[in-house]
Amino acid sequence: MKAVIRQWVRGAIVALASMAIYAVALGCYTALMILVVSMEEGGDNLTVGTTSLTQAVVLLSEGSGFRTDSFTLTITPLLLTILLIWLINALIMRIKAYGPHAYVAGLIVWLGLNEAFRQSVHLGLVDDQWLVLLKAAIVFSIGFLCAAVPESAKMRAFRDWTRKQVPADIRHCLKIGVALAVAILSIYLAIGLITVIVWSVRNHAAVVSLFELSGMETGSRILTTVAMLIWLPNVMLWAVSWLFGGGFAIGDLASFTLWLGQSKELPAIPVFGILPEPVSSELWRTVALNAPLAIAALVGLLAVFLPQGFACRPLNVRNTSTRGPVLVSLIYSAGAFCLSAMLISLASTLLFALSNGSLGDHRLAHIGVDVMASTRVVGHSTALGLTAAWLLALIGIALVFPIVWLVERIKDSRTTATTSKTATVHQARFLASQPQESKEEQDDKHEPTDTSSTGLGLS
């Protein structure tokens, strides 16, 4: 009973500590930003609304948007969401609140805190009560499961069961498939980050112009720019879609693709200044569109041939005993590639959907990417790249086999010819070493020796 009570207490502490650390840090920065803006702009003291704004941002980071008289904000700041999940995960691992009792207690406290925030927010929330609490529960559950599942006794028992029941080759195939999906998605996100940096460098003058139009001073510019970083993962995902041919839109006011960059009466928000122009070079457009295919093909080839992957060795087709493992590795790599392509498509759909939102109810009702189109350009190109990697490996092995067979045939024929030539030389040397008989001795051997007829004649 004491252990159960201890788990309940630990779960409640995790929820309270997580929300306290997160909300206090967020509130302090919000208060600082509002204070600097109000001081530089010379307006009224806006810090009185810090608490309500902080609570609204906490709910927004869990996916629940809000609206004011001038705009509606439902774009989830994914960077804050990731940091919140990481904070919950870290505290659970620190306090060791892994059990189901700790989860229930923590979830109850977490939902209570979110309900208190929901009732205290003066801004109008977009979602109903049940949906706000559901999104909060999902965030807390993800953070808890990421920490508790790897350490749970049932997970250890499941891993032991899979080691006994599932063959090692199948387990290795599944691991490689998941690792490939994670690696390829990580490369895509890194490319998206690089693309956003390039946008920022190329279009910094437009951002400065928007700051000047807004009349913002240096302190306000710095703090608001840092605040905009909470939407960096969202913009990275939009950049991935834009780079690979899907594009994104800012409501009905702007549309951005590699071929098009149209905008009409966009709001004077500084972050909109970094949005890209169309790419004029046909070469760079071709490189961008084929980048996911090339990345997937390269990663797939590494997985086929590296020792950490399937360690496929084409030269092993020379021997009958080692020819079977080469074919088996190709079969398992095909299964891993199928699993990777499926996971990448599912993850892309989820990430693109989470990155979207709105800034209004009419022309700015939808900001972000077309989920289906973006998933198609990413998932389809990735699947083609993995298929190309597998076919290249298969063709390489298929080419190695006849080449090795011809080389061995040539070697065998040369060895046979050399052996017969050597035998002929040895025979000639043997005959040459035998003693030679004279012509008289050979004639004597061929003379008749019939003594009986000679005797009869004499008699």
N, C-alpha and C positions, 0 to 999 in steps of 0.2 A: 504493500500500500504506500509506503514511503517513497518507493521508486516512482510510482505513478504520480503522486503529488509533486515530486521533484520535476518530473517531465512537464507537468502542467505549468509549474512556475517558470521553468526554463522557456517554454514556448511563449508565455506571456511576456517575459523579459525580452525575447528576441523581437517580438512585434513592437513593443514600446520603444526599445532602444533604436531599432531601425528607423521608425518614423520620427523619433526625436532627432537623431543625427541628420537625417535627410531633410526634414522640414526646417530645422534651425539653420543649417548651412544654406539652404535655398532662400530662406527668409532674410538672412543677413546680406546675401548678395543682392537680393531684390531691393532691400531697404537702401543699400549703398547706391545702387544704380538710380533709384528714384530720387534720392537726395541730391546726387550730383546733377542729374538732369534738371531738377527744380531750381537748384542754385544757379546753374549756368543760364537757364532760360529766364530766370527772374520771375517765375510765376508763383502760384500758391504752393504751399507745402503739401506735396503729394504723398508723404510718408504715412499719412493716416490710413491709407488704403493698402499698406504693405501686407498686413495679416490676411486680409481677404484675397489679395492677389496671390500670395504664397500658397494658400489653401487651394485656390483654383489651379495653379500650376502643378501642385502635387496630384490633383485629380487628372489634370491634362496629361501628365507623364504616365498615368495608368490607362490612358485611352479615352477619357471622358472630357469632351470639349465644353466650351462655354461661349456665351455671346454677350455683347454689349450693344449700346445704341448704334455704334458705328461699324462694327464688324462681328463676324462669327469665326472662332478659331477652333478647329478640330484636328489640326495636323499634330499628331503625337510626336513630341520631341524624343526620338528614339535613343539619343545619347543619355538623357535622364532616365529613361526606362531601363537601359542596360546598367547604369550605375546603381539604380535602386535594387535591381535583381542581384547584382554583385554584392551589395551591402547586406541584404538579407542572407545570402549564401555565406558570406564571411562570418556573420554573427552566429549563425547556426553551427558552423564548424568550430567556432571559438568556444561557444557554450556547450557544444555537444548535445543539442536538442534534436535528436534524430528520430525519436519514436513517434507513433501515431498520436499519442496523447499530447505530445508537445505541438504537433501540427494542428490539432483541433483547437487547443487553447490559444495558440498564436493566431490562427485564422479568425477566431471569435474576436480577439482584441483588435486585430487589424481591421476587420469590418466595422467594429465599433468606432475606431478612430476615423475611418473614412466617412462613416455616416455623420459623425460630428463635424467634419470638414464640409460635407455636402450641405448640411443645414446652416452652417455659418457663412458660406460664400454668398456675398451680395450680388455677384454676377449671375446671370441666368445660365443654368446648365442645360446642355443640349439633350442629354440622356435622362431617362427615367431612373428612379431610385434603384430598381432591381438590376438594371443594366450597369449602373455605376458600381454597385457592390459586386456584381459578377466580374467585371473587369479588374477590380481591386483584388478579388479572390484569385483570379488567374495569375496576376503578377506575383502575389505572395506564394502561391502554389509552385510556380516555376522556380522561384528562388529556393524554396524549401526542398523541392525534389532534386534540384541540381546538387545540393549538399547531402541530402539524406539517402538518396537511392544508392550511390556508390558505396556507402558505409553500412548499409543495412544488412542484417543477417540473411534475409530472404534473397537479396541480390548475390551475396556470396554463395548461398546454396544453389541459386540458379546458375551461377558461373561454374560451380563444381559439377552440376548436372550436365551442362552443355559440354564440358570437357570429357565426360564419360560417354555421353550418348551421341554427340555430334562428332563426326570425323574431323581430324585436324585440318585436312585440306578444305573442307567446307567452311570451317570457322575462319581460316586464313583468307578465303575468298570473300567472306562477308566483311571482315575487317578491312581488307584492301578496298572493297567497294565504298565503304563509309569514308575511309581516309581519302580516297580520290575525290569524293564529292566535297568534303571539307576543304581540301587543298585547292580545287578548282574555284569554289565559291570565294575562298580567301583571296585568290589571285584576282578574281573579278572585282571584289571590293577594293583591293589595293589599287587597281587600275581606275576605279571610280574616284578614289581619293586623289590620285595624281591628276585626273581630269579636272576635278574641282579646284585644285591648286593652280592649274594652268588657266582656268577661267578667271580666277581671282587676280592672277598676275596680269593677264591680258586686259582685263576690264576694270582695273583699279581706278582708272580715271573716271569712269561712269559712277562708281560708288562714291568717290569724293564729290562729284557733282551733286549727287542725291543728298549727301550730308549737307552741302552748302545750301541747297534749296530748302532743306528742313531747318536751317539755321542752327545746327548742332555744333557745339564747341568740342574741343579736343577730348576732355574727360568723358563727355556723353558719347562721343564716337567710339572710344576705346571700350567702355563698359557695354554699350549696346552690341558692338561687334562680338565681344566675348559671349554675350548672352545668345547671339544668333548661332553660336557653335552647337547649341543643344539640338539643332536640326541638321547637323552635319551628316549623320548617317542617312537621313532622308534624301538630302541633295546628292550624296554619293550614289544611292540607288537610282535616282533620276539620271545621273551622269552615265551609269552603266547602261541604262535603257537607251539614252541618247546616242552613246558611242556605238552600240551594237545594232542600231537601226530602228529602235522602237520609238524614241522620242518621248516628250512629256509636254504638258500643257498647264498654263496658269488660267484656269477657267476658260471662259470664252474670249479672253482678252489677248492671249498669246499662245503660240504653238512653236515648239522648238524641236527640230530634227537636224540631221546632217545636211539636208538639202534646203531647209526652210528655217527662218528665224523671224517670225512676224509678231509684233506686239502693238496693241492699241490701248492707250490710256491706262497703262499699268499704274497701280498705286505707288506713291513715292516712298517705297520701302527700300532702304539701302541694299539689302541682300539681293533684291531683284536686279541690281546693277551688274552682278557677276554672270548673269544668264548669257548663254553663248550666242554667237553669230553662226550662220551656216558655214560649212567647210567648202571652200572654193576649189580645192585641189582634188581632182579625181583620184589621184594616187592615194592620198591620205584617207579618203572615204573608203576606198577598196581595202586598205590596210585595217581600218577600224571595223568594217563589216566582217572581215575574215579573221579578226583577232580571236574570238571565242573558239572557232574551229581549230586554229593553229595551236592555241593553248591546250585545248583538250587533247589534240593529237599528240603533242609533245609529252604531256603528263601521262597519257596512256601508254606511250612507247616506253617511258621510264619505268612505269609499273610492270610492264611485261618483262623487261630485260634486267632490271636491277635485282641484286640479291635480296633486298628488303621486300621486293614485290614477288613476282612469280618466277624469277630467275630462269627464264627461258633461254636455252643455249642452242642456237641453230646448228652448230657444229656437231651436236650430239646425235644428229640423224645419221651419222656415219656408221654407227654400231647398232645392231638390232636390239641389244640389251638396253641402250639408253634412248632409243627412239620413242618408246612409249611415254616416258615422263614429259617429253617435249609436247606431244599431242595433248596430254592431260593438262599441262600448264596453259595451253591455248584455250582449252574448253573452260577452265576455271576463270581465266581472264575475261572471256566473253560474258560469263555470268556476273563478274564484278563490274564490268562496264555497264551492263544493263541496270544493275542496282544503282550505280552512280548517276546515270542519266535520269532515272526515276526520282532519286532524292533531290537532285539539282532542280528538276522541274517543280517538285512540291515546295522546296524551300524558296525558290524564286517567286512562285505565286504568293506565298505567305508574306515574304519581305516586301514585295511590291505593293501588296494590299495594305500593309501596315504603314508604308511610307506616304500614302495618300491622305488627303483631308480637304478642308475648305477654309476660305477666308470670308465667306459671305453666303447669302442664300440665293443669289441670282446668277450674275455673270461670274462670280468667283466661288461657285458652289462646288466645283471639282478642281483640285490642284494636285498634280502628280502625273502618273503614267497610266496608260491603258494596260491593265493587268494582264489580260489575255495576250495582247500583242507583244508586250515586253517579255512575258514568259515564253512565248513562241520563239522570239529571236534568240533568247538565251538558251532555252532548253533544246531547240532544234539544232542550233549550231554546235552545242556541246555534244549532243548525241551523234551528229555527223563526224565530229572530230574523234570521238572515241571509236566509232566504227572504222574510220580511216586508219587509226592506230592499229586496230586489230587486223585489218586487211593487210596493212604494210608488214606486220609481223608474220602473217600467214604467207604472203608472197615471198618475203625474204627467206623463210624456211623452205618454201617450195622451190626457190631458185638454188638454195644451197644444196639440196638433195641431189639433183642431176649433176651439178658441178662436181660435188664430191664423188659421185658415182663415176663420172667420166675420168676424173683424176686417178681414181683407184684402178679403173680399167687400163688407162695408159701405163700406170706403174706396173700392173700385172703383166701387160704385154712386153714392156721393156725388160722386166725381170725374167720372163720366159725366154726372150731372145738372147739375153745375156747368158742365161744358164745353158742354152743349147750351143751358143758360140763357145762358151768355156769348155763344154764337154767335147766339142769337135777339136778344139786346140789340144786338150789333154790326150785325146785319142791319137792325134797326129804326132804328138810328142812321144807317146808310147810306141808307136810303130817305128818312129825314127830311132828310138833307142835300142831296137832289136838288132842282133848281128846279121850281116848280109852274107849270103852264100855266093860262091864263085860260079861262073858259067859251066865249068867242067863238072863241078859237083852236081849241078842241076841236071846236066846231060846224063851223068851216071845214074842218077835216080830214075831217069826216064828210059834206060836201056832194058831190053827183054831179059829175063832171068829164068827162062824155061829150061832147066837142066835135064829134064826127062827126055825131051826130044833129042838132045845132043847125045845122050847115052845110047839111045836106040839106033842112031845112025852109025855109031862106032861099032856097035855089035853086029 
